[in-house]
Amino acid sequence: MNKRAMKRIYLKNLVDLKIDFAFKELFGSEKNKAITIVFLNAILKRTGRDSIKEVTFRNPEIGAVYEDDKLSRLDILVTTQDGHPINIEMQFTNQYDMVNRSLYYWARLYSEQNKKGMAYKTLQPTIMMNILNFDLITQTDAYHTTYHLHEDKKKFRIADGLELHFIEIPKLLAHWYDEKLDPWSDVLARWLLLLSIVDQREQRIYEDIYKELEAIAMTDKHLEEAFTSWNEMSLNSEERLAYEVRLKQVLDQEAAVNEAKWRLEVAEKRATERGIEQGIEQGIEQGKTEGKEHIARKLLLKDLDIELVVETTELPIERVREIKAELKQ
Protein backbone atom coordinates (compact mmCIF):
# COMPACT_ATOMS: atom_id res chain seq x y z
CA MET A 1 0.00 0.00 0.00
CA ASN A 2 1.49 3.35 -1.06
CA LYS A 3 1.15 5.50 2.04
CA ARG A 4 2.16 8.77 0.35
CA ALA A 5 -0.29 8.28 -2.54
CA MET A 6 -3.06 7.27 -0.15
CA LYS A 7 -2.65 10.40 1.94
CA ARG A 8 -2.66 12.68 -1.10
CA ILE A 9 -5.88 11.09 -2.39
CA TYR A 10 -7.43 10.93 1.06
CA LEU A 11 -6.92 14.54 2.05
CA LYS A 12 -8.42 15.82 -1.16
CA ASN A 13 -10.94 13.35 -2.48
CA LEU A 14 -12.16 10.61 -0.15
CA VAL A 15 -15.94 10.38 0.19
CA ASP A 16 -17.80 10.39 3.48
CA LEU A 17 -18.62 6.76 4.29
CA LYS A 18 -21.54 7.89 6.47
CA ILE A 19 -23.46 8.83 3.31
CA ASP A 20 -25.54 5.74 2.63
CA PHE A 21 -24.47 5.44 -1.02
CA ALA A 22 -20.78 5.22 -0.09
CA PHE A 23 -21.47 2.98 2.91
CA LYS A 24 -23.37 0.50 0.75
CA GLU A 25 -20.68 0.56 -1.94
CA LEU A 26 -18.04 -0.43 0.61
CA PHE A 27 -19.92 -2.82 2.88
CA GLY A 28 -22.80 -4.00 0.70
CA SER A 29 -21.08 -5.37 -2.38
CA GLU A 30 -20.14 -8.91 -3.29
CA LYS A 31 -16.54 -7.93 -4.06
CA ASN A 32 -16.10 -6.68 -0.48
CA LYS A 33 -17.87 -9.56 1.22
CA ALA A 34 -14.84 -10.39 3.39
CA ILE A 35 -14.85 -6.82 4.74
CA THR A 36 -18.58 -7.07 5.48
CA ILE A 37 -18.10 -10.32 7.42
CA VAL A 38 -15.27 -8.84 9.52
CA PHE A 39 -17.40 -5.76 10.23
CA LEU A 40 -20.41 -7.84 11.30
CA ASN A 41 -18.32 -10.06 13.57
CA ALA A 42 -16.84 -6.93 15.19
CA ILE A 43 -20.28 -5.49 15.95
CA LEU A 44 -21.59 -8.82 17.24
CA LYS A 45 -18.35 -9.61 19.08
CA ARG A 46 -18.25 -13.07 17.54
CA THR A 47 -15.01 -15.01 17.34
CA GLY A 48 -13.90 -18.60 16.74
CA ARG A 49 -16.68 -21.12 16.21
CA ASP A 50 -19.37 -18.51 16.88
CA SER A 51 -18.16 -16.16 14.16
CA ILE A 52 -19.98 -15.49 10.91
CA LYS A 53 -18.18 -17.37 8.15
CA GLU A 54 -20.40 -16.54 5.16
CA VAL A 55 -23.18 -14.14 4.20
CA THR A 56 -25.57 -13.89 1.27
CA PHE A 57 -26.55 -10.43 0.09
CA ARG A 58 -30.30 -10.08 -0.33
CA ASN A 59 -32.62 -7.69 -2.12
CA PRO A 60 -32.93 -4.82 0.40
CA GLU A 61 -36.59 -4.14 -0.43
CA ILE A 62 -39.13 -5.32 2.14
CA GLY A 63 -42.25 -6.03 0.15
CA ALA A 64 -45.69 -4.77 1.08
CA VAL A 65 -48.07 -7.37 2.49
CA TYR A 66 -51.27 -5.39 1.92
CA GLU A 67 -52.17 -2.91 -0.80
CA ASP A 68 -51.71 0.16 1.43
CA ASP A 69 -48.54 -1.10 3.11
CA LYS A 70 -45.34 0.91 2.89
CA LEU A 71 -42.58 -0.52 0.70
CA SER A 72 -39.35 -0.16 2.67
CA ARG A 73 -35.85 -0.16 1.24
CA LEU A 74 -33.07 -1.12 3.62
CA ASP A 75 -29.41 -0.16 3.29
CA ILE A 76 -27.71 -3.57 3.55
CA LEU A 77 -29.53 -6.87 4.09
CA VAL A 78 -27.71 -10.18 4.42
CA THR A 79 -28.41 -13.70 5.65
CA THR A 80 -25.69 -15.58 7.53
CA GLN A 81 -24.69 -19.20 6.92
CA ASP A 82 -26.96 -20.27 9.79
CA GLY A 83 -29.97 -18.40 8.38
CA HIS A 84 -29.95 -15.26 10.53
CA PRO A 85 -31.20 -12.11 8.72
CA ILE A 86 -29.08 -9.02 9.47
CA ASN A 87 -29.96 -5.48 8.40
CA ILE A 88 -27.39 -2.67 8.64
CA GLU A 89 -28.72 0.89 8.44
CA MET A 90 -26.54 3.99 8.07
CA GLN A 91 -28.34 7.15 9.18
CA PHE A 92 -26.50 10.39 8.40
CA THR A 93 -29.41 12.58 9.51
CA ASN A 94 -31.73 12.15 12.47
CA GLN A 95 -34.97 10.89 10.92
CA TYR A 96 -36.70 10.87 14.32
CA ASP A 97 -38.57 7.91 15.82
CA MET A 98 -35.40 5.93 15.14
CA VAL A 99 -36.22 3.26 17.70
CA ASN A 100 -39.70 2.67 16.31
CA ARG A 101 -38.34 2.63 12.76
CA SER A 102 -35.85 -0.05 13.75
CA LEU A 103 -38.54 -2.12 15.48
CA TYR A 104 -40.74 -1.81 12.41
CA TYR A 105 -37.99 -3.05 10.10
CA TRP A 106 -37.19 -5.87 12.52
CA ALA A 107 -40.85 -6.96 12.62
CA ARG A 108 -41.10 -7.01 8.84
CA LEU A 109 -37.91 -9.04 8.43
CA TYR A 110 -38.78 -11.43 11.26
CA SER A 111 -42.29 -12.11 9.93
CA GLU A 112 -41.13 -12.50 6.32
CA GLN A 113 -39.33 -15.70 7.30
CA ASN A 114 -42.63 -17.41 8.08
CA LYS A 115 -43.89 -19.19 5.00
CA LYS A 116 -47.30 -20.85 4.89
CA GLY A 117 -47.37 -24.01 6.99
CA MET A 118 -44.04 -23.37 8.73
CA ALA A 119 -43.65 -23.88 12.48
CA TYR A 120 -42.83 -20.81 14.56
CA LYS A 121 -39.80 -22.58 15.98
CA THR A 122 -38.13 -22.32 12.58
CA LEU A 123 -37.97 -18.52 12.83
CA GLN A 124 -34.35 -17.39 13.08
CA PRO A 125 -33.11 -14.51 15.26
CA THR A 126 -33.24 -11.26 13.30
CA ILE A 127 -30.61 -8.59 13.94
CA MET A 128 -30.99 -4.85 13.30
CA MET A 129 -27.84 -2.68 13.29
CA ASN A 130 -28.19 1.11 13.23
CA ILE A 131 -25.13 3.32 12.73
CA LEU A 132 -26.11 6.88 13.58
CA ASN A 133 -24.38 10.15 12.79
CA PHE A 134 -26.17 11.74 15.77
CA ASP A 135 -26.82 11.09 19.45
CA LEU A 136 -29.87 9.00 20.33
CA ILE A 137 -29.59 7.12 23.63
CA THR A 138 -29.55 9.60 26.53
CA GLN A 139 -29.23 7.07 29.36
CA THR A 140 -25.57 6.25 28.68
CA ASP A 141 -22.45 7.68 27.07
CA ALA A 142 -21.60 4.28 25.56
CA TYR A 143 -21.36 4.53 21.77
CA HIS A 144 -22.59 0.95 21.18
CA THR A 145 -25.70 -0.38 22.92
CA THR A 146 -27.44 -3.72 22.33
CA TYR A 147 -31.01 -4.76 23.16
CA HIS A 148 -32.85 -8.09 23.56
CA LEU A 149 -36.11 -9.31 25.10
CA HIS A 150 -35.59 -9.61 28.88
CA GLU A 151 -37.83 -10.15 31.91
CA ASP A 152 -38.21 -6.89 33.83
CA LYS A 153 -37.11 -8.00 37.32
CA LYS A 154 -34.75 -10.94 36.90
CA LYS A 155 -33.41 -9.72 33.54
CA PHE A 156 -33.28 -13.19 32.00
CA ARG A 157 -33.75 -13.40 28.24
CA ILE A 158 -37.04 -14.94 27.14
CA ALA A 159 -36.20 -15.30 23.43
CA ASP A 160 -33.36 -14.66 21.00
CA GLY A 161 -35.53 -13.49 18.11
CA LEU A 162 -35.01 -9.77 18.71
CA GLU A 163 -31.58 -8.12 18.67
CA LEU A 164 -31.13 -4.37 18.15
CA HIS A 165 -27.85 -2.47 17.93
CA PHE A 166 -27.42 1.31 18.05
CA ILE A 167 -24.00 2.80 17.30
CA GLU A 168 -23.62 6.56 17.77
CA ILE A 169 -20.70 8.15 15.93
CA PRO A 170 -20.58 11.42 17.97
CA LYS A 171 -20.14 9.39 21.17
CA LEU A 172 -17.45 7.30 19.49
CA LEU A 173 -15.50 10.47 18.62
CA ALA A 174 -15.90 11.72 22.18
CA HIS A 175 -14.39 8.46 23.43
CA TRP A 176 -11.53 8.85 20.95
CA TYR A 177 -10.62 12.32 22.18
CA ASP A 178 -11.00 11.23 25.80
CA GLU A 179 -8.44 8.51 24.98
CA LYS A 180 -10.89 5.74 25.86
CA LEU A 181 -10.43 3.89 22.54
CA ASP A 182 -7.64 1.60 21.44
CA PRO A 183 -8.22 0.64 17.81
CA TRP A 184 -5.12 -1.56 17.90
CA SER A 185 -6.85 -4.02 20.23
CA ASP A 186 -10.51 -3.15 19.59
CA VAL A 187 -11.54 -4.31 16.10
CA LEU A 188 -14.96 -2.63 16.23
CA ALA A 189 -13.40 0.70 17.25
CA ARG A 190 -11.07 0.69 14.24
CA TRP A 191 -13.90 0.04 11.76
CA LEU A 192 -16.17 2.67 13.28
CA LEU A 193 -13.32 5.18 13.33
CA LEU A 194 -12.84 4.46 9.63
CA LEU A 195 -16.41 5.64 9.06
CA SER A 196 -15.68 8.79 11.07
CA ILE A 197 -12.60 10.09 9.25
CA VAL A 198 -14.43 12.26 6.71
CA ASP A 199 -17.18 14.56 8.00
CA GLN A 200 -19.03 16.25 5.13
CA ARG A 201 -21.45 18.04 7.42
CA GLU A 202 -18.65 19.92 9.18
CA GLN A 203 -16.31 19.91 6.15
CA ARG A 204 -13.66 18.26 8.30
CA ILE A 205 -11.11 15.46 8.03
CA TYR A 206 -9.82 13.76 11.18
CA GLU A 207 -6.16 13.38 10.19
CA ASP A 208 -5.17 11.96 13.57
CA ILE A 209 -7.62 9.08 13.14
CA TYR A 210 -6.44 8.54 9.58
CA LYS A 211 -2.80 8.27 10.63
CA GLU A 212 -3.64 5.79 13.38
CA LEU A 213 -5.68 3.56 11.08
CA GLU A 214 -3.13 3.85 8.29
CA ALA A 215 -0.57 2.35 10.66
CA ILE A 216 -2.95 -0.42 11.74
CA ALA A 217 -3.71 -1.23 8.09
CA MET A 218 -0.09 -2.32 7.67
CA THR A 219 -0.94 -5.43 9.70
CA ASP A 220 -4.71 -5.72 9.08
CA LYS A 221 -5.32 -6.96 5.53
CA HIS A 222 -9.08 -6.35 5.65
CA LEU A 223 -8.62 -2.75 6.78
CA GLU A 224 -6.03 -2.31 4.02
CA GLU A 225 -8.54 -3.71 1.50
CA ALA A 226 -11.14 -1.27 2.81
CA PHE A 227 -8.77 1.67 2.30
CA THR A 228 -8.02 0.49 -1.23
CA SER A 229 -11.70 0.02 -2.12
CA TRP A 230 -12.52 3.40 -0.57
CA ASN A 231 -9.87 5.12 -2.67
CA GLU A 232 -11.05 3.40 -5.85
CA MET A 233 -14.66 4.39 -5.17
CA SER A 234 -13.65 8.00 -4.51
CA LEU A 235 -11.68 8.22 -7.77
CA ASN A 236 -14.22 6.41 -9.99
CA SER A 237 -15.98 9.16 -11.96
CA GLU A 238 -19.37 7.41 -12.18
CA GLU A 239 -19.44 6.43 -8.50
CA ARG A 240 -18.20 9.87 -7.50
CA LEU A 241 -21.02 11.54 -9.44
CA ALA A 242 -23.63 9.26 -7.86
CA TYR A 243 -22.16 10.00 -4.44
CA GLU A 244 -22.20 13.78 -5.02
CA VAL A 245 -25.85 13.64 -6.09
CA ARG A 246 -26.79 11.64 -3.00
CA LEU A 247 -24.70 13.89 -0.72
CA LYS A 248 -26.47 17.01 -2.01
CA GLN A 249 -29.86 15.36 -1.51
CA VAL A 250 -29.00 14.34 2.07
CA LEU A 251 -27.62 17.76 3.03
CA ASP A 252 -30.51 19.60 1.35
CA GLN A 253 -33.06 17.49 3.18
CA GLU A 254 -31.23 17.98 6.47
CA ALA A 255 -31.18 21.74 5.94
CA ALA A 256 -34.87 21.75 5.00
CA VAL A 257 -35.82 19.83 8.14
CA ASN A 258 -33.73 22.11 10.36
CA GLU A 259 -35.26 25.19 8.77
CA ALA A 260 -38.72 23.67 9.13
CA LYS A 261 -38.17 23.04 12.84
CA TRP A 262 -37.06 26.66 13.32
CA ARG A 263 -39.99 28.03 11.33
CA LEU A 264 -42.37 25.81 13.26
CA GLU A 265 -41.08 27.17 16.56
CA VAL A 266 -41.46 30.75 15.29
CA ALA A 267 -44.97 30.06 13.93
CA GLU A 268 -46.10 28.49 17.21
CA LYS A 269 -44.69 31.39 19.21
CA ARG A 270 -46.43 33.95 17.01
CA ALA A 271 -49.68 31.99 17.07
CA THR A 272 -49.52 31.78 20.85
CA GLU A 273 -48.85 35.51 21.17
CA ARG A 274 -51.70 36.32 18.78
CA GLY A 275 -54.02 33.95 20.59
CA ILE A 276 -53.16 35.44 23.98
CA GLU A 277 -53.78 38.94 22.67
CA GLN A 278 -57.16 37.87 21.34
CA GLY A 279 -57.90 35.77 24.37
CA ILE A 280 -59.04 32.95 22.16
CA GLU A 281 -57.55 29.46 22.44
CA GLN A 282 -58.91 28.55 19.05
CA GLY A 283 -56.80 31.30 17.49
CA ILE A 284 -53.66 29.70 18.89
CA GLU A 285 -54.43 26.29 17.43
CA GLN A 286 -55.49 27.73 14.09
CA GLY A 287 -52.26 29.70 13.81
CA LYS A 288 -50.16 26.66 14.70
CA THR A 289 -51.96 24.51 12.12
CA GLU A 290 -51.51 27.11 9.38
CA GLY A 291 -47.81 27.33 10.18
CA LYS A 292 -47.40 23.55 10.12
CA GLU A 293 -49.18 23.25 6.78
CA HIS A 294 -47.00 25.96 5.25
CA ILE A 295 -43.88 24.10 6.41
CA ALA A 296 -45.28 20.78 5.17
CA ARG A 297 -45.67 22.26 1.69
CA LYS A 298 -42.05 23.40 1.67
CA LEU A 299 -40.78 20.00 2.78
CA LEU A 300 -42.90 18.14 0.24
CA LEU A 301 -41.56 20.40 -2.50
CA LYS A 302 -38.09 19.21 -1.40
CA ASP A 303 -39.27 15.63 -2.09
CA LEU A 304 -39.06 14.54 1.54
CA ASP A 305 -40.89 11.35 2.49
CA ILE A 306 -44.43 11.79 3.81
CA GLU A 307 -43.46 10.01 7.05
CA LEU A 308 -40.63 12.47 7.70
CA VAL A 309 -42.92 15.44 7.01
CA VAL A 310 -45.45 14.01 9.48
CA GLU A 311 -42.76 13.53 12.14
CA THR A 312 -41.39 17.06 11.60
CA THR A 313 -44.68 18.96 11.53
CA GLU A 314 -46.81 16.63 13.70
CA LEU A 315 -49.66 16.99 11.21
CA PRO A 316 -51.97 13.98 10.64
CA ILE A 317 -50.68 11.79 7.82
CA GLU A 318 -54.03 12.16 6.00
CA ARG A 319 -53.58 15.95 5.92
CA VAL A 320 -50.03 15.66 4.63
CA ARG A 321 -51.23 13.37 1.86
CA GLU A 322 -53.92 15.92 0.97
CA ILE A 323 -51.32 18.69 0.79
CA LYS A 324 -49.12 16.55 -1.44
CA ALA A 325 -52.07 15.91 -3.76
CA GLU A 326 -52.83 19.64 -3.85
CA LEU A 327 -49.26 20.40 -4.90
CA LYS A 328 -49.58 18.05 -7.88
CA GLN A 329 -52.64 19.86 -9.23
Steps between C-alpha positions, in 0.01 A plus 500: 500500500649835394466715810601827331255451211223399739541813709499728196178341371345484845551861599350628179248253368378226733122477534314501829418137581208613718308594184292191432607470135869478593431276800310252284769506231764401755312261727212382282672363192594146409860598423544625858323212670803417717499857635127475574548175694783648710287808571199292607709278727648813662156644576369167629824421684510154346824306480611141440222248447231761567621735228318567175680312224278583201222740404261525207402846382125535458268739321469787752134568417246382757188429301156626593262240641180698443410748228546807723817374668820701478776357281823536697850500357778404738866596467670159526318170554682169533430148623772312688600138439273393787199687359502814715375815319712809575412854393757781524367856480718810463320816611684824422209719611268457796176374345327498840313204650817302432418233756152441361636496145749232599231293673280531193775376269580218742134391510475495122819297459413261783149432367616461139680180598170329578374322192159334489493184710833564674539449875582807708803323642667526160516880525862613525624788718487825304763767564462874436815717499465879494806721450402856585673827421321659798435435868195291588528312830504748790532247783866418432812643339585160349524525121377142441189367674326166441143396583316167540174378654552470878276446803462826692610389849736206458634622164513153346453479124171346390584464129784564257283617211552872560843665496545875448828690478543878512842649425538876547792659316512827704544297820769291332695817413460625856651174625786539252591847623462391862756228418255223588546315168779271390442404137810280509327254733134587436397384151158668513656833602733499199217435252273763652785751505548428130143618443573815701808630318317717246225730629315669213258679729780688676734499197765335715755220473629330815866462401599358838255212457618446144864473605416252775296277270755529221756350737262223608424419135862391458415189703123471438439376145124561512546860613759544224249360248240744631737794449575382147132453411418838655765672290382328182139599568601861566697522174246319278324775303161325478493402868624844600218667306239272658647574842496878442135486393406300809709725728323812371161335550586398858638842596211684332245289683683549829505876447131501406405308814709728722347808341154348536555437871611862548207637301262278693629636830462858373149431364387343828641790700326756280175304506516479878567873532215581261268263681586649839438850369162393367426290803386218279649151528364409161711775344814340640423159354394644166823697472710196589320285242545760226870522580541122494322470166718771347812314616360168376461648152862614498627160611288314246634726226847381610382142431521391863317181595146544632597322824783746565271797431247357747769452766637853446171690493287267717215536251269199443629281218165537318545879492855471371380271223231755411760777482720286277205436268424873491857576395468265202194681365 
